[in-house]
């Protein structure tokens, strides 16, 4: 009998959801950096075995929205509660369990299996972990609790085994050789955005959107033109840097990662444009793909 299902990963920002997703899928599908709000969309990664297909979905961290883009991100996370066969609620040993009570109340009402994953146990001790488990058991009494360390791959195999056991009997939803539901262009913009997150400080990365305007592939190489949108002229100056040095560095780092990702030579051109206040414009957010289905 073949099993298949949607396993959706939710939780607050910075608890390690993207790192866990990459461990479970075995490919670099979600960008995982140390800054909060790295994941802005729902990203699907697909794991295929002979007798099962698991469609993992990594969602933006749950947070109280301050502007329209974050409202759309919260909508992605809430839509993940609606269509899951198994829900992975990821927390860690650092954050306060009551951090987002509204969202927890929604999780509590769910009738599907909920696996509560306590990440980063390498940063804790037995006594502390016992207290955290007990607290979570009180908050989500129906959830099954699994302590792991995604970074060190501890407990990840056990988690995967449990997910497979909980999947419903079903034919596959996607082709068996498909890794994700996202097009190649999506990963190009995510990888460029990842480099911007690593290279620039403060508000800059959160004011940036990357749009791939050209993706042309031939036998030997891929030609990519990408536009980095910012909200203000001052941000454009910071992204480009003195004599273009900062932008060159980001483009060069992105190109190296893209060549690894696609296993091909990449020719990358980047441009910076100002699109004032795009994070609060519904029209712009729609054109950048922030509309949950």
Buried (B, 14 or more C-beta within 10 A) or exposed (E): EEBBBBBBBBBBBBBBBBBBBBBBBEBBBBBBBEBBBBBBBBBBBBBBEEEBBBBBBBBBBBBEEEEBBBBBBBBBBBBBBEEBBBBBBBBBBEBEBEBBEEBBEBBBEBEBBBBBBBBBBEEBEEEEBEEBBEEBEEBBEEBEBBBBBBBEEBBBEEBBEBBBEBBEEBEBBBEEEBBBBBEBBBBBBBBBBBBBBBBBEEEBBBBBBBBBEEBEEEEEBBBBBBBBBBBBEEBBEBBBBEEEEBBEEBBEBBBBBBBEBBEBEBEBEBEBEEBEEBBEBEEBBEBBBBEBE
